[in-house]
Amino acid sequence: IVQNIGRALRPNPDGSVKTARIVIPVFLQPGEDPKDMVASASYQPLVDILQALRSHSERMVDQLASRALTRGSAERRRVHVHPSPAAAAGPGNGDMPAEVGEAQQEVDRVASIVVNFASPRDAADIAALTRCRVIRPQSLVWLEGYQALTRWRAENGITGLHSVPYDVETEVGTTKAFPLGRWVHQQRKTLRAGDLDPHRKNLLDAPEAGMVWEPGDEAWETKLAALRSYHQTHGHLAPRQNAVWGEGAADGEQLAVGQLLANLRRKGGLGKDAERATARAEQLAAIDEDWNCPWPLDWQRHHRVLADLATDEDGGVLPDIQPGVLMDGDDLGKWLARQREASTWAQLSTEQQQRLSALGVRPIERPAPAPAAKGGAGKASGEAAAAFQRGVAALKQWVEREGPDRPVPRGAVVEIDVDGETEAVSVRLGVWISNTKSRRDRLDGDQLAALRKLGVHWA
C-alpha cells in the first residue's frame, strides 16, 4: 500500500493525468457493524493511510472532513475532494515565500482524492472519522462513547439539544450494552472539573451530538431514570416516604425515591416554570399515570401489588387472600378485609370502588337491622331519630345562612326552633356531623338522602 501511494504521488514525466487506485482492506470483528467507523479499531489501516496523506498535504485530507457533509444521498458511497484554489497558488503569491510555494505546488499536484466505500456510508460518519481520528486523533475509548451518542440519536430520530437519560444503554461496535447515559454524565463531570479537552467539547456541542450541559436538566434526568427503574421493578410510583432505590442516583448512590415523589406531588413541586413543570408531569405520567393519584399512596401501593397478582389469575380476579399474607412489608390480606368493610367502602371514591370491583373485590353486605323492641329500646330509637332530625334542621339552617360551600367547624353551635319547646334548642352542629360521619354505617337510606340533599359528600 505504501509503495503504491508513493508511485501515485509521483507525477508522470509528460505531465499527463494519472489515476491511482489503492485498495485498503478492512477486517471487521464478528458481529461488528461496518457503519461504526468512528470508534472501530478495524478501520485503523484506513486511518493510517489518511494520516500519512495528511502529513503530505493537509489541505487534501482536511477538505475530506468538510466536503463529506455537503454530498447528496446519491453519492453516499464516495467522497471526492478537490484542492482549494489557494492550493494551486504559485511562488510569489501573497506573502508565501518562493521556496515554500514551490514545495506546496509540488505537493498539490495530486488533483483530487476519492474515498470510495464498498457499501453506502453516511457522510456525517465519514466526516467524523476524518475529524476525530485523522485531523485531531482521539482515544478510541472516548470515541466509542461519542459514536454511541450520535448513533443513538440517529436511531431515535432525535435532533437538537436532548438530554440522554442516565440509564440508557445502546449497542455500538462489538459492545452490546454500552452505558451511554453514564458516559454522557461523565462528560459533564469532566467539564465541570475543567478537564474536558476543548476539541471534545466542540464535538459534543455539534448538532449531531446535541449535548445538554445544564446541571438541572442532568439532575432531573438522573431522578427520572431512578423512578423509571423503580417502576419497572415494583409496578407503581407509590413508595413509602422512607423508600430508597438502587443505582439511579449519580455515582451509584441510592436515591430517596419516597421523599422525592412526596416533594414532586406538592404544589409547585415540579418547578416554578409552568412549561417545564408540564413537560415533567408528562414524563412522570409516561412512567405511571397514577403517579399523582387523588387518593392516599398507601391505598395505591396495595392496589397495584394486588392488580399485578390478579393478572396471573383466571379472569383477573384475586384469589382468597387471608390476613397475614405479606408483600414488601404490606399485609395484603388485612388491607383487603378492611376495604370490604361497608364503612370503608363507603368512603372510597367511585373510581377506587371500580378498580377494586375489577379485581373481584366486593363490600360485605350489612345485615338488615333487627326490628325495634317494645319498651325502652323503642324509646331509645325514637330519641336517636329525634336527635338526627334536630341535627338535619341545624345543618339546613347553617347551609341557608353560610352557603353550601363553607365547611362546618367542629365548634359550630346552631340554635333551632323545635316543636313543643318554648325556647330555642342549641345544637352542637360540628360535633354532631363528626359523630354522624363515624356512625354512617348505621344510617338508613332516608337519613343518607337527607344528608346528601344538604351537600354532605360522604353520604
N, C-alpha and C positions, 0 to 999 in steps of 0.2 A: 504493500500500500504506500509506504514512504517513497519507494523508488518511483512508483507510478505518479505520485504527486510531484516529485522533483522533475520528472520528464514533462509533466503537464505545464509546470510553471516556466519551463524554458521556451522562449518564443521560436517560431520557425525562422530559419535564416532568411527566407524570402519575404517575411512579414505577413504571410497568409494566416487566415484564422485557423486556430486549432481547437478541436473539441476533444476533451479527455473525459472518459467515464471511469470513475473509481467506485468499485463495489465494496461496501463496508458491511460485513456480516454482523448481525445482532442475534445472540443466542439467549432466548428468554428462559427464565426458570419455569418449572412445571406449574401450570395454573396462572401464570403471570399475564396480565392484560397488556397487549402491545401498545396500547394508548397511554400507559402510565410511564411516560418518558422522563418526566421531571426528576423523579427520585429513584429511578431504576438503575441499579448498578450494571444491568445488562447493556445499557446504552453508552457505557464508558468508552468503547472504541470510537464511536461517532464523536463523543465529546473531545477525545484526544485529538482527532483529526481537525475538528473545528478550532480547538485551541492553537494547534500548530499553524493553521491558516491565518488565524488572527495575529499571531506573532509575525507573520509575513506581511499581512495587510489588515490593520484594524478596521478600516472602513468597510471592507468586504463582508466581514462577519458581523460587525455591529449593525449594518443595514439589514442583515438577516433577521434580527430581532424586531426591528421596526416595520420592515416590509411584510413580515409574516402576518401582521394584524390587519393589513389592507387587502388581502387576497379574497376573492369571492369564493362561494361554496363550490363552484365548478372547478376550482384549482386547488382543492384541499390536499391533493396528493403531493404537490410540488410547491416549493417556494423559490422564486427566481429573483436574484438580486443583481442590479446594475450599479456600478460605482457612481457616486455623485459627480456633477460637472467639475467640482473643485478638485476631484481626484485626478483629472486629466490636465491640471494646470502645469504649464511648463516652467522652466527656470526663469527667474526674474519676475514672476507674477507676485504681486503683493509684497509682503515682507519676507517671503520664503528665500533662504539662501540658495544660491545656484546649485551647490553640491547636494543639498537636501532635496531640492526639486528634481534633480536628475535621478536620484535614488528612488524617490517616490514614483516618478514616472515609470521607472523600470518595474517597480512592484506592481503598479496598477495596469500593467499590460494585460493582466487577467481581466478580460472584459466583463465576465459575469460568472456567478456561481449558482448552481441549481442543486437544491436538496430534494431528491425525488424518493418518496417512500413507496413501498410495495403495496400499501393499502391506505385509504383515506386517513388523514390526520387533521386534528383541529389546529387552526392557525395559532390560536392562543397558546396551545401546548408547545408548539414549535418555538414561539417567541419566548415562552417561559424557560424552556430548555436552554436557549441561547443566552438569555439574561442571567439565569441562576447558576449555570454550570460552565459557561464559557467566558462571558464577559466579567461577571463577578461570582466566581465559584463559591458555593455554599456547602455546608455539611449535608451529606445525604440523609442523615438522621433528621435534620431540620427540614429538608426539602420533602421528606416523606409526609410530614405534618402539613406543609404548605400545599402539596398536591392533594392530600386527603381533604383539605378545606375547599379548594377550588372544585374538586370533583363532586363533593357532597352538595355544594351549592348548585352546580350544574344539574345533577340528578334530580334535585328537588325543585328546580325552576326558580331559584332564589336570585333576585337582583337587588342592587343597592345595599345599604347597610343592614346587617342582620346578625343578631347575637346567636351564637351556637349554644344550645342547651348543654349543661355540664355533663350529662350522662350519655351524650351522643357517641356512638361508635360506628365506624364505617369501614368498608373494605378498600384497601389500596395496595397495589402491587401483590406481593405474596402474603401480606398481613390481612387476615380475615376480619379482625375486630380491632382496628386502630382506634385508640381512645381520643377521638378528635376534640370532644368538649374539654377534656383535661389539658390537651395540648394548647388549645386557644387560651384557657385560663392561665397556663404557664407563661404565654407570651405577654399577657397583661402584667403579670407579676414581674417579669423581666424588665418591661418598660418602666414600671413604677420604681424599680431599683436602679434605673438609669443604665442598665446593661444591654439593652436591645440594640443591635447593630442598626445604624440609620438605613442601610440598604434593605435590611429585612423589614423595617417598619414601612419603607416605601412600597415594598411588595405587598404587605398586608393592607396598606391603605388603597391599593389599586382597586378599580371597580370589580375585577374578577374575584377578589378576596373579601371585600366589603367588611373589614374588621370593625367591631364595635369596642371602643376603649372605655366607655363610660362605666365607672365603678358601680353606680347604682343599678344600671341595667344588668351588669355582670352578677351582682349580688342577688337580684331578683331571679335571674335565670337559674342560679345555683339553688335557691329555695324552691323554685318551681320543679326542678329536677328531683329534689328530695321528696316533694309532695307526690310527684308522679310515681316515684319508686315506692313510696308508702302505699299508695292506692293500688298499685299492681299486686302488692303482697296481701293487703288487708281487704281490698274491695270497697273502701269508703274513705272519706276525709272527715271522720268524726272521732279522732283520737281523744283519749283523756288529756286533760290540760297539762299533765306532767309527762306526757309521752315524748320520747326522743327517738331519732331514727338515723341509723347506719351511716353511710359514707356520702350522703347527699351534700353535706356542707364542705366548704373548702378545706383542703389539706387533710381530708379523711376524718374531720371532727364530726361528732354527732350533732344533729340539728334538733332543737326543741320544737318539734312539729306541732305539739299540742298548744303551746303558748303562741307559736307563730299564727296558727289558724284562729285562735281566740283574738289576737290583735287584728288580723285581717277582717274579721267579721264586725269589728267595732265601727262606729260611724267615722268615716274618714280614714279607715284602716288601710285602704288601697292607695292613699296619697291624695294630696290636695288638687293635683292636676286632673280635671274631670275626664279628659280624653285618655290619659294614661290609666286612670282608675277603671274606666270602662273596658279598655283593652285587657287589663289584668284580670278583671272579673270574667271576661270571656275565656281567657286562658285557664282559669280555675274551673269554670263550668265545663270546659272541654275535657278536663280530667274527671270531674264528678259534678253532675248538675245539681246535686243536693249539698254542695259544699257550704252553702249559707242557708240551710233549711230553716223554716219558721218555727219548728218545734225543737225541743231540747236535744242536744247532741248525744246524750246518753240513750235516748229513745232511738235516734237514727242509727247509732252504732249497733245496738241489739238487733234492730230490724234488718240491717244489711247483712249481718252474720247469719241470721235465720233465713233470709232470702237466698243467700248463697247455698245454704244447706238444702233448701227446698228444690233447687234446680236439679238435684240428683234423685228426687222422689217422683213417683208416678203422679202426673197431673200437676206437679209443682206444689203439692200440698204437704205441709210438715207432718212428720210422724208424731207420736205421743212423746213429748219431752218433759220429763219429771224434774221437779226442783232438785238441785244438786248437780245438774249437768253443766259443767263449766267450759267456757271458751275464752281464752286470753284473760282469765280472771273474772269474766262476767257469768253470773248464774242465769243461763238462758231459761231453764225451767221455771225458776221463781219469777223471772220477768214476764214470761208468757202467762203464768197464773194470775199475775196482777193485772195484765191487760184485759183478761177475760172477765174480771170483776165488773159488775154493772156500773158501779160508781166511777171506776177508772175509765171504762169505755165511754161513758157519757161526757168525760172531759176531753176526749180526743177530737181532733178536727175531722171533718168529713174525709179528707184525703188520707189521714192516718188510718181511719177505720177501713177505707177501701184497700189500703196496702196490706193491712192485716187480713182482711177477708180474702184477698187474693192468695194468701198462704194457707187458707183454710181455718183461720182463727176466728171464732165467733164469741160474743159475750155470753156469759152464763145467764139463763133466764131467771129472773127473780120470782120466787114463789108468790102466788096470789095472797094478799093479806087476809088473815083469818077474820071472820065476821066479828064485829064488836060484841063483847059480852054485856049482859044487862048489869045494871048497878054501877059500881064505882068505875069500872073500865070504860063504860059508855060515857060516863060523865067526864072522865079524863080526855076521851077522844073528842068530845064536844068542846072542851076547853081549848084543846090544841087547834081545832078548826077555827074557833073564835079568835085565838091569838094570831093565826095565819091571816084571817080576814083583816084584822087590825093592821098587821104589817103591810098587806097589799094596799090598804087605804092610805097609810102613811107614805108608801112609795109612790102612789099615784099623785098625792099632793106634792111630793118632792119634785117629780117629773114636770108637773104643771108649773111649778114655781121656778125651778132652776134649769129646766130644759133636759132633754133625754141624753145629752152627751156628757153632762157633768157627773163624774162618779160620786158615790155617796161615801164620805169619810166615815171611819169606824165610830167616831164620837158624835155623829149627827143624831139629833133628837127632834122629832116632829110631833106636834100636838094635833090631835084629830078629835072630831065630834063623834061620839058613839051613842047609838040609841039606848035610852034607858039611863044614861048618865047625865047628871046635872052640870058637871064640869068637864072641860076638855081633858082627854087622856093623853099622856105623854108616851110616845113610842120611841124606844132607842133603836132607830132605824138602821144605823150602821152595824150594830151588834146583831140585830135580827137578820139582816142579809147574810152576814158571815155564818151564823148558826144554820140558817136555812140552806145555804150552799153546802155545808158539811153534811146535812141530812137529806140531800136532794133525792137519794135513792128511796126515801120513804114517801115522797110526794106522789099524788095521783095525777092523772092526765089533766084534769081540770085546773089543778093548782099550778102545774107547769105551764099550761096555756096562759093562765092569768099573768104569770111572771114574764113569759115571752112577749106578751102584749105590751108590757111596760119596758121592754128593751133589755131584759136580763139575758145576756148572751149565753151563760152556762146552762140556761133552762131549755 
